Amino acid sequence: MFQNNWAENNQSIIEHDQFSYIVYKAFLKYLYTDVIDLPVEKAIELLDLANAYCESNLKKHCIRMIKRGITVANVAYLYSIAIEYNAEELEEFCFKFALNHMTAVTQTENFAKLDENTVKTFIIKAGKAGVFKT
């Protein structure tokens, strides 16, 4: 970053604004103390940051936080986030939660917003789990 042709060479301050201040602060606190001091609703953003910096332990902590906040209304969204960040434990947890509440979950706005490939994969996986047996 501080080699010859980088714009940052002549700057005394380098700005990183991809994530919110509160998430960066929680990330730095975690790195120094192993403590996560962050509202649960910011856990997804922290998971994104942990993923960006390959912080696997922090990723696990974020997943635990997210799992505690799963509801029928948000499980489809969190399922897609789990796929995006390759968080297999969270993906499986969301999938099982959705199976247990299939009718309600498939009628949510977040389920309707899932991309076609995610829905297709979800339906195939649900079929293999025996959801559609009569």
ZIUR-V368975 format. One record per residue. N is the residue number from 1. RES is the residue in one small letter. NEAR is the number of other C-alpha atoms within 8 Angstrom. D_CENTER is the distance of its C-alpha to the mean C-alpha in whole Angstrom. Layout:
n->N res->RES near->NEAR d_center->D_CENTER
n->N res->RES near->NEAR d_center->D_CENTER
This chain:
n->1 res->m near->5 d_center->28
n->2 res->f near->6 d_center->31
n->3 res->q near->6 d_center->34
n->4 res->n near->5 d_center->36
n->5 res->n near->5 d_center->35
n->6 res->w near->8 d_center->32
n->7 res->a near->6 d_center->31
n->8 res->e near->9 d_center->30
n->9 res->n near->10 d_center->33
n->10 res->n near->5 d_center->35
n->11 res->q near->7 d_center->33
n->12 res->s near->5 d_center->33
n->13 res->i near->4 d_center->30
n->14 res->i near->6 d_center->26
n->15 res->e near->4 d_center->24
n->16 res->h near->5 d_center->20
n->17 res->d near->6 d_center->19
n->18 res->q near->4 d_center->15
n->19 res->f near->9 d_center->14
n->20 res->s near->7 d_center->15
n->21 res->y near->7 d_center->18
n->22 res->i near->7 d_center->17
n->23 res->v near->12 d_center->14
n->24 res->y near->10 d_center->16
n->25 res->k near->8 d_center->18
n->26 res->a near->12 d_center->16
n->27 res->f near->12 d_center->15
n->28 res->l near->8 d_center->19
n->29 res->k near->12 d_center->20
n->30 res->y near->12 d_center->18
n->31 res->l near->7 d_center->19
n->32 res->y near->6 d_center->23
n->33 res->t near->6 d_center->22
n->34 res->d near->7 d_center->20
n->35 res->v near->6 d_center->19
n->36 res->i near->8 d_center->16
n->37 res->d near->7 d_center->17
n->38 res->l near->9 d_center->15
n->39 res->p near->6 d_center->14
n->40 res->v near->8 d_center->12
n->41 res->e near->5 d_center->11
n->42 res->k near->9 d_center->10
n->43 res->a near->13 d_center->8
n->44 res->i near->9 d_center->4
n->45 res->e near->9 d_center->7
n->46 res->l near->13 d_center->8
n->47 res->l near->12 d_center->5
n->48 res->d near->9 d_center->6
n->49 res->l near->10 d_center->10
n->50 res->a near->13 d_center->10
n->51 res->n near->11 d_center->9
n->52 res->a near->7 d_center->12
n->53 res->y near->6 d_center->14
n->54 res->c near->6 d_center->14
n->55 res->e near->9 d_center->14
n->56 res->s near->8 d_center->13
n->57 res->n near->6 d_center->14
n->58 res->l near->10 d_center->12
n->59 res->k near->11 d_center->9
n->60 res->k near->8 d_center->11
n->61 res->h near->8 d_center->11
n->62 res->c near->12 d_center->8
n->63 res->i near->13 d_center->7
n->64 res->r near->8 d_center->11
n->65 res->m near->10 d_center->10
n->66 res->i near->11 d_center->8
n->67 res->k near->10 d_center->10
n->68 res->r near->6 d_center->13
n->69 res->g near->7 d_center->12
n->70 res->i near->10 d_center->12
n->71 res->t near->6 d_center->15
n->72 res->v near->11 d_center->16
n->73 res->a near->9 d_center->15
n->74 res->n near->9 d_center->12
n->75 res->v near->14 d_center->11
n->76 res->a near->14 d_center->12
n->77 res->y near->10 d_center->9
n->78 res->l near->11 d_center->6
n->79 res->y near->12 d_center->8
n->80 res->s near->11 d_center->8
n->81 res->i near->8 d_center->4
n->82 res->a near->12 d_center->5
n->83 res->i near->10 d_center->8
n->84 res->e near->7 d_center->7
n->85 res->y near->8 d_center->6
n->86 res->n near->6 d_center->9
n->87 res->a near->10 d_center->7
n->88 res->e near->8 d_center->11
n->89 res->e near->7 d_center->11
n->90 res->l near->11 d_center->8
n->91 res->e near->13 d_center->9
n->92 res->e near->8 d_center->13
n->93 res->f near->9 d_center->12
n->94 res->c near->14 d_center->11
n->95 res->f near->10 d_center->14
n->96 res->k near->8 d_center->17
n->97 res->f near->9 d_center->16
n->98 res->a near->12 d_center->16
n->99 res->l near->9 d_center->19
n->100 res->n near->6 d_center->21
n->101 res->h near->9 d_center->21
n->102 res->m near->8 d_center->21
n->103 res->t near->6 d_center->23
n->104 res->a near->8 d_center->22
n->105 res->v near->13 d_center->18
n->106 res->t near->8 d_center->20
n->107 res->q near->8 d_center->22
n->108 res->t near->10 d_center->19
n->109 res->e near->7 d_center->18
n->110 res->n near->11 d_center->14
n->111 res->f near->11 d_center->16
n->112 res->a near->8 d_center->18
n->113 res->k near->6 d_center->16
n->114 res->l near->11 d_center->14
n->115 res->d near->6 d_center->16
n->116 res->e near->6 d_center->19
n->117 res->n near->6 d_center->18
n->118 res->t near->9 d_center->15
n->119 res->v near->9 d_center->17
n->120 res->k near->8 d_center->20
n->121 res->t near->8 d_center->18
n->122 res->f near->9 d_center->17
n->123 res->i near->8 d_center->21
n->124 res->i near->8 d_center->22
n->125 res->k near->8 d_center->20
n->126 res->a near->11 d_center->21
n->127 res->g near->9 d_center->25
n->128 res->k near->7 d_center->25
n->129 res->a near->6 d_center->24
n->130 res->g near->7 d_center->27
n->131 res->v near->8 d_center->25
n->132 res->f near->6 d_center->28
n->133 res->k near->4 d_center->31
n->134 res->t near->2 d_center->34
